[in-house]
Amino acid sequence: MSPIVSTKQNFDDLLIPDDHPSRAKSDCYYINSTTLLRAHMTAHQSELLRAGLDNFLMIGDVYRRDEIDSTHFPVFHQIDAVRTQRKEQLFEQHPDLHIFEKNFEPTNPHTFKNSIADPTKQSCHTLEATKLMEVQLKNHLIGMVRHLFGEDIKYRWVEAYFPFTHPSWELEIFYENNWMEILGCGIVRNEILANAGPNNSIAYAFGLGLERLAMALYKIPDIRLMWSKDSGFLTQFQNKNVNANIVYKPVSIYPQCTNDLSFWLPSNSSIDTFTSNDFYDLVRDIGGDIIEQVKLKDKFIHPKTKKHSLCYSIVYRHLERTLTQAEVNKIHKEIEEAATKTFNVVIR
Ligand code: PHE
């Protein structure tokens, strides 16, 4: 499945409203106004349901514009899943129970306004069907997490909101003294099934970030290492048994090198409208993978001239060797020049 998808696939088919923040230009890689690099694997959910599949996993690369740090990278991988069940499967032991509320006519879903006002379920579904699906979903996912990390893994379920599922949850695991979100899931909104798939079923879906899971599993401290071609990194994972208990050993630690960059914004632009993600992209375009972090350090408005100024700290670090100050300065200078050209700013 191509990573280039339509806004219909990535958003509309999933009931994501026109004004939803996830559609923002600052967060997605748009190719034009109706085409973008998929921001999640859920973008393919409706087409596969439409093709007649009832249980499936979708694995692939997804693209998001985001901050730069050790757990964010503009491309990462997800596994997305859908599992649909008909009444005979879900209530095998209880033929007297139903998926849909009595007043809901699954063969004509369009006459029924499916509401998500009730936090426990969609109005078209019975509580029994919703709860049974929730238990299956959560047991399967916790089973997977225990299989990967062992019985002692600390985890928690967090109530969540996705436009395409209701109810929805996120699963967090405790990693390096922080709660880390590893997946989102929920009961598929019946409108999606009615539009694309079987209209007599209930489904759950989940989407799981692979890099973060692997980072926690192997104690990999920085997501950019996932892209390393260094044999010192790769040989730690190559030709190993899938169940081998691998703990990443840093080949060595090279020092960081931090340079600041401050600039005056052009008079038609303000510190509140300047899009940091645009700046991050430019920094990464020029610096590539030696950019470890970019942090907004200071915002300033000159009391007299009323000119707006921003200061970013750029942390440079090579994963595999020590950078010299001279080579960092050269790249920093290129970033200054590109920022001047692209954003019409004046370096301070
Ligand atoms: N697509 C969601 C994300 O990328 C994850 C998700 C998938 C949530 C399926 C619910 C159901 O965050």
Boltz pocket constraint, residues with backbone or C-beta under 6 A from the ligand:
constraints:
  - pocket:
      binder: B
      contacts: [[A, 39], [A, 40], [A, 41], [A, 42], [A, 80], [A, 81], [A, 162], [A, 165], [A, 169], [A, 183], [A, 184], [A, 185], [A, 186], [A, 205], [A, 206], [A, 207], [A, 208]]
      max_distance: 6.0
